């Protein structure tokens, strides 16, 4: 599993349309936004390749000025994270 966060910079006046497009992308969740069109999102995907695919799909969306990854973590076995530590 790959979990990452990013800032998506919307083109002026296109934030609402971009929000609608992002909401349709599997694994993408919008957590916050600023008045100047920055959207803070998380992207959850099955593996690194699908995470890259999600970033590239977002980058190509109408209304996106740019996207910047802030954090990334890969878990090779996410089920182990649910086990209690000794």
N, CA, C and O atoms as a Maestro MAE file, in Angstrom:
{
 s_m_m2io_version
 :::
 2.0.0
}

f_m_ct {
 s_m_title
 :::
 protein
 m_atom[344] {
  # First column is atom index #
  i_m_mmod_type
  r_m_x_coord
  r_m_y_coord
  r_m_z_coord
  i_m_residue_number
  s_m_chain_name
  s_m_pdb_residue_name
  s_m_pdb_atom_name
  i_m_atomic_number
  :::
  1 25 0.842 -1.174 0.000 1 A "UNK " " N  " 7
  2 3 0.000 0.000 0.000 1 A "UNK " " CA " 6
  3 2 0.886 1.236 0.000 1 A "UNK " " C  " 6
  4 15 1.913 1.277 0.677 1 A "UNK " " O  " 8
  5 25 0.486 2.226 -0.754 2 A "UNK " " N  " 7
  6 3 1.200 3.489 -0.838 2 A "UNK " " CA " 6
  7 2 0.257 4.597 -0.379 2 A "UNK " " C  " 6
  8 15 -0.864 4.719 -0.874 2 A "UNK " " O  " 8
  9 25 0.722 5.392 0.565 3 A "UNK " " N  " 7
  10 3 -0.052 6.537 1.049 3 A "UNK " " CA " 6
  11 2 0.820 7.773 0.888 3 A "UNK " " C  " 6
  12 15 1.979 7.788 1.303 3 A "UNK " " O  " 8
  13 25 0.255 8.801 0.285 4 A "UNK " " N  " 7
  14 3 1.010 10.039 0.130 4 A "UNK " " CA " 6
  15 2 0.077 11.233 0.255 4 A "UNK " " C  " 6
  16 15 -1.144 11.111 0.164 4 A "UNK " " O  " 8
  17 25 0.684 12.373 0.464 5 A "UNK " " N  " 7
  18 3 -0.086 13.616 0.497 5 A "UNK " " CA " 6
  19 2 0.571 14.598 -0.457 5 A "UNK " " C  " 6
  20 15 1.765 14.517 -0.745 5 A "UNK " " O  " 8
  21 25 -0.246 15.529 -0.937 6 A "UNK " " N  " 7
  22 3 0.254 16.490 -1.917 6 A "UNK " " CA " 6
  23 2 -0.552 17.776 -1.831 6 A "UNK " " C  " 6
  24 15 -1.655 17.818 -1.285 6 A "UNK " " O  " 8
  25 25 0.036 18.814 -2.385 7 A "UNK " " N  " 7
  26 3 -0.679 20.064 -2.594 7 A "UNK " " CA " 6
  27 2 -0.932 20.165 -4.091 7 A "UNK " " C  " 6
  28 15 -0.007 20.095 -4.900 7 A "UNK " " O  " 8
  29 25 -2.202 20.329 -4.440 8 A "UNK " " N  " 7
  30 3 -2.587 20.516 -5.832 8 A "UNK " " CA " 6
  31 2 -2.910 21.996 -5.997 8 A "UNK " " C  " 6
  32 15 -3.785 22.529 -5.315 8 A "UNK " " O  " 8
  33 25 -2.208 22.643 -6.892 9 A "UNK " " N  " 7
  34 3 -2.408 24.068 -7.147 9 A "UNK " " CA " 6
  35 2 -3.389 24.224 -8.301 9 A "UNK " " C  " 6
  36 15 -3.115 23.807 -9.426 9 A "UNK " " O  " 8
  37 25 -4.537 24.830 -8.005 10 A "UNK " " N  " 7
  38 3 -5.560 25.034 -9.027 10 A "UNK " " CA " 6
  39 2 -5.284 26.314 -9.812 10 A "UNK " " C  " 6
  40 15 -4.782 27.299 -9.270 10 A "UNK " " O  " 8
  41 25 -5.619 26.276 -11.085 11 A "UNK " " N  " 7
  42 3 -5.557 27.498 -11.891 11 A "UNK " " CA " 6
  43 2 -6.588 28.474 -11.347 11 A "UNK " " C  " 6
  44 15 -7.630 28.054 -10.844 11 A "UNK " " O  " 8
  45 25 -6.312 29.765 -11.441 12 A "UNK " " N  " 7
  46 3 -7.264 30.762 -10.923 12 A "UNK " " CA " 6
  47 2 -8.674 30.550 -11.471 12 A "UNK " " C  " 6
  48 15 -8.877 30.399 -12.676 12 A "UNK " " O  " 8
  49 25 -9.645 30.543 -10.549 13 A "UNK " " N  " 7
  50 3 -11.036 30.417 -10.932 13 A "UNK " " CA " 6
  51 2 -11.497 29.006 -11.253 13 A "UNK " " C  " 6
  52 15 -12.639 28.818 -11.672 13 A "UNK " " O  " 8
  53 25 -10.635 28.003 -11.067 14 A "UNK " " N  " 7
  54 3 -11.005 26.642 -11.450 14 A "UNK " " CA " 6
  55 2 -11.032 25.670 -10.277 14 A "UNK " " C  " 6
  56 15 -11.112 24.458 -10.477 14 A "UNK " " O  " 8
  57 25 -10.965 26.187 -9.069 15 A "UNK " " N  " 7
  58 3 -10.904 25.305 -7.901 15 A "UNK " " CA " 6
  59 2 -12.130 24.406 -7.764 15 A "UNK " " C  " 6
  60 15 -11.983 23.214 -7.495 15 A "UNK " " O  " 8
  61 25 -13.333 24.947 -7.944 16 A "UNK " " N  " 7
  62 3 -14.544 24.136 -7.766 16 A "UNK " " CA " 6
  63 2 -14.629 23.007 -8.793 16 A "UNK " " C  " 6
  64 15 -14.976 21.879 -8.444 16 A "UNK " " O  " 8
  65 25 -14.320 23.296 -10.034 17 A "UNK " " N  " 7
  66 3 -14.337 22.253 -11.063 17 A "UNK " " CA " 6
  67 2 -13.267 21.200 -10.773 17 A "UNK " " C  " 6
  68 15 -13.498 20.005 -10.960 17 A "UNK " " O  " 8
  69 25 -12.112 21.644 -10.322 18 A "UNK " " N  " 7
  70 3 -11.033 20.714 -9.995 18 A "UNK " " CA " 6
  71 2 -11.428 19.825 -8.819 18 A "UNK " " C  " 6
  72 15 -11.135 18.629 -8.818 18 A "UNK " " O  " 8
  73 25 -12.087 20.398 -7.826 19 A "UNK " " N  " 7
  74 3 -12.567 19.595 -6.694 19 A "UNK " " CA " 6
  75 2 -13.459 18.454 -7.184 19 A "UNK " " C  " 6
  76 15 -13.336 17.320 -6.720 19 A "UNK " " O  " 8
  77 25 -14.349 18.757 -8.116 20 A "UNK " " N  " 7
  78 3 -15.251 17.741 -8.656 20 A "UNK " " CA " 6
  79 2 -14.469 16.644 -9.378 20 A "UNK " " C  " 6
  80 15 -14.796 15.465 -9.240 20 A "UNK " " O  " 8
  81 25 -13.448 17.012 -10.140 21 A "UNK " " N  " 7
  82 3 -12.624 16.021 -10.849 21 A "UNK " " CA " 6
  83 2 -11.846 15.155 -9.860 21 A "UNK " " C  " 6
  84 15 -11.776 13.936 -10.018 21 A "UNK " " O  " 8
  85 25 -11.265 15.783 -8.845 22 A "UNK " " N  " 7
  86 3 -10.484 15.032 -7.859 22 A "UNK " " CA " 6
  87 2 -11.354 14.048 -7.087 22 A "UNK " " C  " 6
  88 15 -10.906 12.951 -6.755 22 A "UNK " " O  " 8
  89 25 -12.583 14.430 -6.804 23 A "UNK " " N  " 7
  90 3 -13.496 13.560 -6.066 23 A "UNK " " CA " 6
  91 2 -13.804 12.277 -6.821 23 A "UNK " " C  " 6
  92 15 -14.230 11.294 -6.215 23 A "UNK " " O  " 8
  93 25 -13.599 12.269 -8.127 24 A "UNK " " N  " 7
  94 3 -13.881 11.094 -8.947 24 A "UNK " " CA " 6
  95 2 -12.693 10.135 -9.048 24 A "UNK " " C  " 6
  96 15 -12.834 9.027 -9.564 24 A "UNK " " O  " 8
  97 25 -11.531 10.553 -8.561 25 A "UNK " " N  " 7
  98 3 -10.329 9.710 -8.649 25 A "UNK " " CA " 6
  99 2 -10.291 8.767 -7.449 25 A "UNK " " C  " 6
  100 15 -10.306 9.210 -6.300 25 A "UNK " " O  " 8
  101 25 -10.243 7.476 -7.723 26 A "UNK " " N  " 7
  102 3 -10.209 6.480 -6.653 26 A "UNK " " CA " 6
  103 2 -8.974 6.681 -5.776 26 A "UNK " " C  " 6
  104 15 -7.857 6.810 -6.277 26 A "UNK " " O  " 8
  105 25 -9.190 6.704 -4.464 27 A "UNK " " N  " 7
  106 3 -8.095 6.825 -3.508 27 A "UNK " " CA " 6
  107 2 -7.699 8.244 -3.178 27 A "UNK " " C  " 6
  108 15 -6.836 8.456 -2.327 27 A "UNK " " O  " 8
  109 25 -8.308 9.230 -3.830 28 A "UNK " " N  " 7
  110 3 -7.966 10.630 -3.587 28 A "UNK " " CA " 6
  111 2 -8.998 11.254 -2.663 28 A "UNK " " C  " 6
  112 15 -10.203 11.105 -2.865 28 A "UNK " " O  " 8
  113 25 -8.515 11.952 -1.651 29 A "UNK " " N  " 7
  114 3 -9.395 12.653 -0.723 29 A "UNK " " CA " 6
  115 2 -8.861 14.064 -0.503 29 A "UNK " " C  " 6
  116 15 -7.667 14.255 -0.269 29 A "UNK " " O  " 8
  117 25 -9.749 15.046 -0.579 30 A "UNK " " N  " 7
  118 3 -9.379 16.442 -0.320 30 A "UNK " " CA " 6
  119 2 -9.599 16.712 1.160 30 A "UNK " " C  " 6
  120 15 -10.674 16.440 1.694 30 A "UNK " " O  " 8
  121 25 -8.572 17.250 1.826 31 A "UNK " " N  " 7
  122 3 -8.652 17.490 3.262 31 A "UNK " " CA " 6
  123 2 -8.788 18.969 3.616 31 A "UNK " " C  " 6
  124 15 -9.389 19.308 4.636 31 A "UNK " " O  " 8
  125 25 -8.242 19.838 2.794 32 A "UNK " " N  " 7
  126 3 -8.292 21.269 3.085 32 A "UNK " " CA " 6
  127 2 -7.996 22.045 1.815 32 A "UNK " " C  " 6
  128 15 -7.509 21.498 0.826 32 A "UNK " " O  " 8
  129 25 -8.303 23.334 1.868 33 A "UNK " " N  " 7
  130 3 -7.975 24.214 0.740 33 A "UNK " " CA " 6
  131 2 -7.728 25.615 1.271 33 A "UNK " " C  " 6
  132 15 -8.119 25.961 2.386 33 A "UNK " " O  " 8
  133 25 -7.071 26.407 0.444 34 A "UNK " " N  " 7
  134 3 -6.799 27.791 0.798 34 A "UNK " " CA " 6
  135 2 -7.544 28.705 -0.168 34 A "UNK " " C  " 6
  136 15 -8.017 28.268 -1.217 34 A "UNK " " O  " 8
  137 25 -7.641 29.973 0.200 35 A "UNK " " N  " 7
  138 3 -8.344 30.933 -0.646 35 A "UNK " " CA " 6
  139 2 -7.656 31.158 -1.991 35 A "UNK " " C  " 6
  140 15 -8.290 31.595 -2.951 35 A "UNK " " O  " 8
  141 25 -6.349 30.857 -2.057 36 A "UNK " " N  " 7
  142 3 -5.629 31.078 -3.310 36 A "UNK " " CA " 6
  143 2 -5.530 29.825 -4.186 36 A "UNK " " C  " 6
  144 15 -4.708 29.775 -5.101 36 A "UNK " " O  " 8
  145 25 -6.371 28.803 -3.909 37 A "UNK " " N  " 7
  146 3 -6.471 27.656 -4.813 37 A "UNK " " CA " 6
  147 2 -5.551 26.490 -4.545 37 A "UNK " " C  " 6
  148 15 -5.305 25.688 -5.446 37 A "UNK " " O  " 8
  149 25 -5.034 26.368 -3.337 38 A "UNK " " N  " 7
  150 3 -4.224 25.202 -2.989 38 A "UNK " " CA " 6
  151 2 -5.122 24.174 -2.318 38 A "UNK " " C  " 6
  152 15 -5.845 24.495 -1.374 38 A "UNK " " O  " 8
  153 25 -5.076 22.940 -2.804 39 A "UNK " " N  " 7
  154 3 -5.864 21.847 -2.246 39 A "UNK " " CA " 6
  155 2 -4.915 20.830 -1.629 39 A "UNK " " C  " 6
  156 15 -3.988 20.364 -2.292 39 A "UNK " " O  " 8
  157 25 -5.137 20.485 -0.377 40 A "UNK " " N  " 7
  158 3 -4.330 19.470 0.287 40 A "UNK " " CA " 6
  159 2 -5.066 18.151 0.141 40 A "UNK " " C  " 6
  160 15 -6.212 18.020 0.572 40 A "UNK " " O  " 8
  161 25 -4.404 17.171 -0.472 41 A "UNK " " N  " 7
  162 3 -5.033 15.884 -0.744 41 A "UNK " " CA " 6
  163 2 -4.175 14.737 -0.232 41 A "UNK " " C  " 6
  164 15 -2.963 14.875 -0.061 41 A "UNK " " O  " 8
  165 25 -4.826 13.600 0.010 42 A "UNK " " N  " 7
  166 3 -4.105 12.356 0.213 42 A "UNK " " CA " 6
  167 2 -4.445 11.432 -0.940 42 A "UNK " " C  " 6
  168 15 -5.523 11.507 -1.530 42 A "UNK " " O  " 8
  169 25 -3.500 10.563 -1.244 43 A "UNK " " N  " 7
  170 3 -3.666 9.583 -2.316 43 A "UNK " " CA " 6
  171 2 -3.292 8.222 -1.734 43 A "UNK " " C  " 6
  172 15 -2.157 8.015 -1.304 43 A "UNK " " O  " 8
  173 25 -4.247 7.300 -1.723 44 A "UNK " " N  " 7
  174 3 -3.996 5.933 -1.282 44 A "UNK " " CA " 6
  175 2 -4.084 5.026 -2.497 44 A "UNK " " C  " 6
  176 15 -5.040 5.093 -3.270 44 A "UNK " " O  " 8
  177 25 -3.075 4.174 -2.656 45 A "UNK " " N  " 7
  178 3 -3.060 3.278 -3.809 45 A "UNK " " CA " 6
  179 2 -2.466 1.933 -3.413 45 A "UNK " " C  " 6
  180 15 -1.853 1.791 -2.355 45 A "UNK " " O  " 8
  181 25 -2.662 0.958 -4.279 46 A "UNK " " N  " 7
  182 3 -2.208 -0.408 -4.006 46 A "UNK " " CA " 6
  183 2 -0.690 -0.548 -3.980 46 A "UNK " " C  " 6
  184 15 -0.144 -1.334 -3.205 46 A "UNK " " O  " 8
  185 25 -0.005 0.227 -4.840 47 A "UNK " " N  " 7
  186 3 1.446 0.081 -4.946 47 A "UNK " " CA " 6
  187 2 2.039 1.380 -5.492 47 A "UNK " " C  " 6
  188 15 1.318 2.331 -5.792 47 A "UNK " " O  " 8
  189 25 3.353 1.398 -5.614 48 A "UNK " " N  " 7
  190 3 4.038 2.606 -6.090 48 A "UNK " " CA " 6
  191 2 3.617 2.980 -7.510 48 A "UNK " " C  " 6
  192 15 3.430 4.159 -7.810 48 A "UNK " " O  " 8
  193 25 3.468 1.983 -8.383 49 A "UNK " " N  " 7
  194 3 3.112 2.277 -9.782 49 A "UNK " " CA " 6
  195 2 1.741 2.947 -9.873 49 A "UNK " " C  " 6
  196 15 1.574 3.911 -10.621 49 A "UNK " " O  " 8
  197 25 0.771 2.450 -9.127 50 A "UNK " " N  " 7
  198 3 -0.556 3.069 -9.183 50 A "UNK " " CA " 6
  199 2 -0.554 4.451 -8.535 50 A "UNK " " C  " 6
  200 15 -1.358 5.306 -8.904 50 A "UNK " " O  " 8
  201 25 0.345 4.680 -7.570 51 A "UNK " " N  " 7
  202 3 0.481 6.026 -6.996 51 A "UNK " " CA " 6
  203 2 1.014 6.993 -8.044 51 A "UNK " " C  " 6
  204 15 0.514 8.111 -8.170 51 A "UNK " " O  " 8
  205 25 2.019 6.573 -8.792 52 A "UNK " " N  " 7
  206 3 2.566 7.412 -9.862 52 A "UNK " " CA " 6
  207 2 1.487 7.684 -10.908 52 A "UNK " " C  " 6
  208 15 1.361 8.804 -11.402 52 A "UNK " " O  " 8
  209 25 0.714 6.659 -11.241 53 A "UNK " " N  " 7
  210 3 -0.380 6.844 -12.204 53 A "UNK " " CA " 6
  211 2 -1.382 7.890 -11.708 53 A "UNK " " C  " 6
  212 15 -1.860 8.714 -12.487 53 A "UNK " " O  " 8
  213 25 -1.695 7.852 -10.413 54 A "UNK " " N  " 7
  214 3 -2.640 8.825 -9.846 54 A "UNK " " CA " 6
  215 2 -2.073 10.238 -9.919 54 A "UNK " " C  " 6
  216 15 -2.785 11.175 -10.279 54 A "UNK " " O  " 8
  217 25 -0.792 10.395 -9.577 55 A "UNK " " N  " 7
  218 3 -0.156 11.718 -9.665 55 A "UNK " " CA " 6
  219 2 -0.170 12.245 -11.100 55 A "UNK " " C  " 6
  220 15 -0.469 13.415 -11.338 55 A "UNK " " O  " 8
  221 25 0.151 11.378 -12.039 56 A "UNK " " N  " 7
  222 3 0.167 11.800 -13.438 56 A "UNK " " CA " 6
  223 2 -1.233 12.152 -13.927 56 A "UNK " " C  " 6
  224 15 -1.398 13.094 -14.701 56 A "UNK " " O  " 8
  225 25 -2.244 11.405 -13.485 57 A "UNK " " N  " 7
  226 3 -3.623 11.704 -13.883 57 A "UNK " " CA " 6
  227 2 -4.063 13.054 -13.320 57 A "UNK " " C  " 6
  228 15 -4.722 13.830 -14.012 57 A "UNK " " O  " 8
  229 25 -3.704 13.333 -12.084 58 A "UNK " " N  " 7
  230 3 -4.045 14.624 -11.479 58 A "UNK " " CA " 6
  231 2 -3.333 15.751 -12.207 58 A "UNK " " C  " 6
  232 15 -3.930 16.791 -12.485 58 A "UNK " " O  " 8
  233 25 -2.068 15.548 -12.513 59 A "UNK " " N  " 7
  234 3 -1.287 16.576 -13.188 59 A "UNK " " CA " 6
  235 2 -1.882 16.953 -14.547 59 A "UNK " " C  " 6
  236 15 -1.777 18.103 -14.975 59 A "UNK " " O  " 8
  237 25 -2.508 15.984 -15.226 60 A "UNK " " N  " 7
  238 3 -3.097 16.227 -16.552 60 A "UNK " " CA " 6
  239 2 -4.511 16.805 -16.503 60 A "UNK " " C  " 6
  240 15 -5.056 17.181 -17.541 60 A "UNK " " O  " 8
  241 25 -5.110 16.881 -15.322 61 A "UNK " " N  " 7
  242 3 -6.489 17.373 -15.215 61 A "UNK " " CA " 6
  243 2 -6.597 18.835 -15.611 61 A "UNK " " C  " 6
  244 15 -5.700 19.638 -15.352 61 A "UNK " " O  " 8
  245 25 -7.723 19.161 -16.247 62 A "UNK " " N  " 7
  246 3 -8.020 20.563 -16.517 62 A "UNK " " CA " 6
  247 2 -8.122 21.291 -15.185 62 A "UNK " " C  " 6
  248 15 -8.727 20.785 -14.240 62 A "UNK " " O  " 8
  249 25 -7.543 22.454 -15.114 63 A "UNK " " N  " 7
  250 3 -7.616 23.256 -13.906 63 A "UNK " " CA " 6
  251 2 -6.434 23.094 -12.974 63 A "UNK " " C  " 6
  252 15 -6.330 23.824 -11.988 63 A "UNK " " O  " 8
  253 25 -5.524 22.143 -13.262 64 A "UNK " " N  " 7
  254 3 -4.350 21.949 -12.409 64 A "UNK " " CA " 6
  255 2 -3.194 22.783 -12.927 64 A "UNK " " C  " 6
  256 15 -2.802 22.679 -14.089 64 A "UNK " " O  " 8
  257 25 -2.663 23.605 -12.053 65 A "UNK " " N  " 7
  258 3 -1.472 24.381 -12.368 65 A "UNK " " CA " 6
  259 2 -0.234 23.517 -12.114 65 A "UNK " " C  " 6
  260 15 0.666 23.440 -12.950 65 A "UNK " " O  " 8
  261 25 -0.206 22.863 -10.934 66 A "UNK " " N  " 7
  262 3 0.879 21.931 -10.609 66 A "UNK " " CA " 6
  263 2 0.473 21.096 -9.399 66 A "UNK " " C  " 6
  264 15 -0.517 21.383 -8.724 66 A "UNK " " O  " 8
  265 25 1.266 20.055 -9.144 67 A "UNK " " N  " 7
  266 3 1.056 19.206 -7.969 67 A "UNK " " CA " 6
  267 2 2.414 18.972 -7.327 67 A "UNK " " C  " 6
  268 15 3.408 18.755 -8.020 67 A "UNK " " O  " 8
  269 25 2.454 19.016 -5.988 68 A "UNK " " N  " 7
  270 3 3.703 18.825 -5.252 68 A "UNK " " CA " 6
  271 2 3.504 17.797 -4.148 68 A "UNK " " C  " 6
  272 15 2.672 17.987 -3.261 68 A "UNK " " O  " 8
  273 25 4.273 16.699 -4.202 69 A "UNK " " N  " 7
  274 3 4.190 15.686 -3.157 69 A "UNK " " CA " 6
  275 2 4.797 16.249 -1.874 69 A "UNK " " C  " 6
  276 15 5.843 16.897 -1.897 69 A "UNK " " O  " 8
  277 25 4.125 15.991 -0.761 70 A "UNK " " N  " 7
  278 3 4.592 16.448 0.537 70 A "UNK " " CA " 6
  279 2 5.106 15.287 1.374 70 A "UNK " " C  " 6
  280 15 6.110 15.418 2.075 70 A "UNK " " O  " 8
  281 25 4.420 14.154 1.302 71 A "UNK " " N  " 7
  282 3 4.752 12.993 2.132 71 A "UNK " " CA " 6
  283 2 4.430 11.741 1.343 71 A "UNK " " C  " 6
  284 15 3.495 11.726 0.543 71 A "UNK " " O  " 8
  285 25 5.215 10.673 1.571 72 A "UNK " " N  " 7
  286 3 4.960 9.386 0.926 72 A "UNK " " CA " 6
  287 2 5.433 8.278 1.829 72 A "UNK " " C  " 6
  288 15 6.510 8.364 2.419 72 A "UNK " " O  " 8
  289 25 4.626 7.223 1.941 73 A "UNK " " N  " 7
  290 3 5.010 6.046 2.720 73 A "UNK " " CA " 6
  291 2 4.488 4.811 2.019 73 A "UNK " " C  " 6
  292 15 3.350 4.783 1.550 73 A "UNK " " O  " 8
  293 25 5.325 3.791 1.951 74 A "UNK " " N  " 7
  294 3 4.930 2.519 1.370 74 A "UNK " " CA " 6
  295 2 4.951 1.459 2.459 74 A "UNK " " C  " 6
  296 15 5.931 1.327 3.192 74 A "UNK " " O  " 8
  297 25 3.871 0.713 2.557 75 A "UNK " " N  " 7
  298 3 3.777 -0.400 3.497 75 A "UNK " " CA " 6
  299 2 3.744 -1.680 2.687 75 A "UNK " " C  " 6
  300 15 2.831 -1.889 1.888 75 A "UNK " " O  " 8
  301 25 4.740 -2.545 2.889 76 A "UNK " " N  " 7
  302 3 4.774 -3.782 2.120 76 A "UNK " " CA " 6
  303 2 3.711 -4.765 2.590 76 A "UNK " " C  " 6
  304 15 3.248 -5.594 1.807 76 A "UNK " " O  " 8
  305 25 3.321 -4.684 3.853 77 A "UNK " " N  " 7
  306 3 2.278 -5.557 4.373 77 A "UNK " " CA " 6
  307 2 1.426 -4.753 5.348 77 A "UNK " " C  " 6
  308 15 1.660 -4.806 6.555 77 A "UNK " " O  " 8
  309 25 0.442 -4.009 4.845 78 A "UNK " " N  " 7
  310 3 -0.346 -3.118 5.710 78 A "UNK " " CA " 6
  311 2 -1.109 -3.846 6.813 78 A "UNK " " C  " 6
  312 15 -1.429 -3.238 7.835 78 A "UNK " " O  " 8
  313 25 -1.411 -5.146 6.632 79 A "UNK " " N  " 7
  314 3 -2.117 -5.886 7.674 79 A "UNK " " CA " 6
  315 2 -1.282 -6.023 8.942 79 A "UNK " " C  " 6
  316 15 -1.834 -6.117 10.038 79 A "UNK " " O  " 8
  317 25 0.028 -6.034 8.806 80 A "UNK " " N  " 7
  318 3 0.892 -6.119 9.981 80 A "UNK " " CA " 6
  319 2 0.791 -4.883 10.843 80 A "UNK " " C  " 6
  320 15 1.036 -4.949 12.048 80 A "UNK " " O  " 8
  321 25 0.437 -3.760 10.255 81 A "UNK " " N  " 7
  322 3 0.322 -2.526 11.016 81 A "UNK " " CA " 6
  323 2 -0.822 -2.596 12.015 81 A "UNK " " C  " 6
  324 15 -0.857 -1.815 12.967 81 A "UNK " " O  " 8
  325 25 -1.761 -3.523 11.814 82 A "UNK " " N  " 7
  326 3 -2.893 -3.647 12.715 82 A "UNK " " CA " 6
  327 2 -2.582 -4.509 13.936 82 A "UNK " " C  " 6
  328 15 -3.370 -4.554 14.881 82 A "UNK " " O  " 8
  329 25 -1.427 -5.199 13.919 83 A "UNK " " N  " 7
  330 3 -1.044 -6.053 15.030 83 A "UNK " " CA " 6
  331 2 -0.534 -5.216 16.187 83 A "UNK " " C  " 6
  332 15 0.117 -4.192 15.982 83 A "UNK " " O  " 8
  333 25 -0.827 -5.650 17.393 84 A "UNK " " N  " 7
  334 3 -0.363 -4.937 18.578 84 A "UNK " " CA " 6
  335 2 1.128 -5.142 18.748 84 A "UNK " " C  " 6
  336 15 1.658 -6.228 18.511 84 A "UNK " " O  " 8
  337 25 1.792 -4.076 19.163 85 A "UNK " " N  " 7
  338 3 3.225 -4.159 19.465 85 A "UNK " " CA " 6
  339 2 3.393 -4.779 20.856 85 A "UNK " " C  " 6
  340 15 2.551 -4.595 21.734 85 A "UNK " " O  " 8
  341 25 4.473 -5.502 21.037 86 A "UNK " " N  " 7
  342 3 4.754 -6.115 22.349 86 A "UNK " " CA " 6
  343 2 5.533 -5.180 23.213 86 A "UNK " " C  " 6
  344 15 5.862 -5.519 24.350 86 A "UNK " " O  " 8
  :::
 }
 m_bond[343] {
  # First column is bond index #
  i_m_from
  i_m_to
  i_m_order
  :::
  1 1 2 1
  2 2 3 1
  3 3 4 2
  4 3 5 1
  5 5 6 1
  6 6 7 1
  7 7 8 2
  8 7 9 1
  9 9 10 1
  10 10 11 1
  11 11 12 2
  12 11 13 1
  13 13 14 1
  14 14 15 1
  15 15 16 2
  16 15 17 1
  17 17 18 1
  18 18 19 1
  19 19 20 2
  20 19 21 1
  21 21 22 1
  22 22 23 1
  23 23 24 2
  24 23 25 1
  25 25 26 1
  26 26 27 1
  27 27 28 2
  28 27 29 1
  29 29 30 1
  30 30 31 1
  31 31 32 2
  32 31 33 1
  33 33 34 1
  34 34 35 1
  35 35 36 2
  36 35 37 1
  37 37 38 1
  38 38 39 1
  39 39 40 2
  40 39 41 1
  41 41 42 1
  42 42 43 1
  43 43 44 2
  44 43 45 1
  45 45 46 1
  46 46 47 1
  47 47 48 2
  48 47 49 1
  49 49 50 1
  50 50 51 1
  51 51 52 2
  52 51 53 1
  53 53 54 1
  54 54 55 1
  55 55 56 2
  56 55 57 1
  57 57 58 1
  58 58 59 1
  59 59 60 2
  60 59 61 1
  61 61 62 1
  62 62 63 1
  63 63 64 2
  64 63 65 1
  65 65 66 1
  66 66 67 1
  67 67 68 2
  68 67 69 1
  69 69 70 1
  70 70 71 1
  71 71 72 2
  72 71 73 1
  73 73 74 1
  74 74 75 1
  75 75 76 2
  76 75 77 1
  77 77 78 1
  78 78 79 1
  79 79 80 2
  80 79 81 1
  81 81 82 1
  82 82 83 1
  83 83 84 2
  84 83 85 1
  85 85 86 1
  86 86 87 1
  87 87 88 2
  88 87 89 1
  89 89 90 1
  90 90 91 1
  91 91 92 2
  92 91 93 1
  93 93 94 1
  94 94 95 1
  95 95 96 2
  96 95 97 1
  97 97 98 1
  98 98 99 1
  99 99 100 2
  100 99 101 1
  101 101 102 1
  102 102 103 1
  103 103 104 2
  104 103 105 1
  105 105 106 1
  106 106 107 1
  107 107 108 2
  108 107 109 1
  109 109 110 1
  110 110 111 1
  111 111 112 2
  112 111 113 1
  113 113 114 1
  114 114 115 1
  115 115 116 2
  116 115 117 1
  117 117 118 1
  118 118 119 1
  119 119 120 2
  120 119 121 1
  121 121 122 1
  122 122 123 1
  123 123 124 2
  124 123 125 1
  125 125 126 1
  126 126 127 1
  127 127 128 2
  128 127 129 1
  129 129 130 1
  130 130 131 1
  131 131 132 2
  132 131 133 1
  133 133 134 1
  134 134 135 1
  135 135 136 2
  136 135 137 1
  137 137 138 1
  138 138 139 1
  139 139 140 2
  140 139 141 1
  141 141 142 1
  142 142 143 1
  143 143 144 2
  144 143 145 1
  145 145 146 1
  146 146 147 1
  147 147 148 2
  148 147 149 1
  149 149 150 1
  150 150 151 1
  151 151 152 2
  152 151 153 1
  153 153 154 1
  154 154 155 1
  155 155 156 2
  156 155 157 1
  157 157 158 1
  158 158 159 1
  159 159 160 2
  160 159 161 1
  161 161 162 1
  162 162 163 1
  163 163 164 2
  164 163 165 1
  165 165 166 1
  166 166 167 1
  167 167 168 2
  168 167 169 1
  169 169 170 1
  170 170 171 1
  171 171 172 2
  172 171 173 1
  173 173 174 1
  174 174 175 1
  175 175 176 2
  176 175 177 1
  177 177 178 1
  178 178 179 1
  179 179 180 2
  180 179 181 1
  181 181 182 1
  182 182 183 1
  183 183 184 2
  184 183 185 1
  185 185 186 1
  186 186 187 1
  187 187 188 2
  188 187 189 1
  189 189 190 1
  190 190 191 1
  191 191 192 2
  192 191 193 1
  193 193 194 1
  194 194 195 1
  195 195 196 2
  196 195 197 1
  197 197 198 1
  198 198 199 1
  199 199 200 2
  200 199 201 1
  201 201 202 1
  202 202 203 1
  203 203 204 2
  204 203 205 1
  205 205 206 1
  206 206 207 1
  207 207 208 2
  208 207 209 1
  209 209 210 1
  210 210 211 1
  211 211 212 2
  212 211 213 1
  213 213 214 1
  214 214 215 1
  215 215 216 2
  216 215 217 1
  217 217 218 1
  218 218 219 1
  219 219 220 2
  220 219 221 1
  221 221 222 1
  222 222 223 1
  223 223 224 2
  224 223 225 1
  225 225 226 1
  226 226 227 1
  227 227 228 2
  228 227 229 1
  229 229 230 1
  230 230 231 1
  231 231 232 2
  232 231 233 1
  233 233 234 1
  234 234 235 1
  235 235 236 2
  236 235 237 1
  237 237 238 1
  238 238 239 1
  239 239 240 2
  240 239 241 1
  241 241 242 1
  242 242 243 1
  243 243 244 2
  244 243 245 1
  245 245 246 1
  246 246 247 1
  247 247 248 2
  248 247 249 1
  249 249 250 1
  250 250 251 1
  251 251 252 2
  252 251 253 1
  253 253 254 1
  254 254 255 1
  255 255 256 2
  256 255 257 1
  257 257 258 1
  258 258 259 1
  259 259 260 2
  260 259 261 1
  261 261 262 1
  262 262 263 1
  263 263 264 2
  264 263 265 1
  265 265 266 1
  266 266 267 1
  267 267 268 2
  268 267 269 1
  269 269 270 1
  270 270 271 1
  271 271 272 2
  272 271 273 1
  273 273 274 1
  274 274 275 1
  275 275 276 2
  276 275 277 1
  277 277 278 1
  278 278 279 1
  279 279 280 2
  280 279 281 1
  281 281 282 1
  282 282 283 1
  283 283 284 2
  284 283 285 1
  285 285 286 1
  286 286 287 1
  287 287 288 2
  288 287 289 1
  289 289 290 1
  290 290 291 1
  291 291 292 2
  292 291 293 1
  293 293 294 1
  294 294 295 1
  295 295 296 2
  296 295 297 1
  297 297 298 1
  298 298 299 1
  299 299 300 2
  300 299 301 1
  301 301 302 1
  302 302 303 1
  303 303 304 2
  304 303 305 1
  305 305 306 1
  306 306 307 1
  307 307 308 2
  308 307 309 1
  309 309 310 1
  310 310 311 1
  311 311 312 2
  312 311 313 1
  313 313 314 1
  314 314 315 1
  315 315 316 2
  316 315 317 1
  317 317 318 1
  318 318 319 1
  319 319 320 2
  320 319 321 1
  321 321 322 1
  322 322 323 1
  323 323 324 2
  324 323 325 1
  325 325 326 1
  326 326 327 1
  327 327 328 2
  328 327 329 1
  329 329 330 1
  330 330 331 1
  331 331 332 2
  332 331 333 1
  333 333 334 1
  334 334 335 1
  335 335 336 2
  336 335 337 1
  337 337 338 1
  338 338 339 1
  339 339 340 2
  340 339 341 1
  341 341 342 1
  342 342 343 1
  343 343 344 2
  :::
 }
}
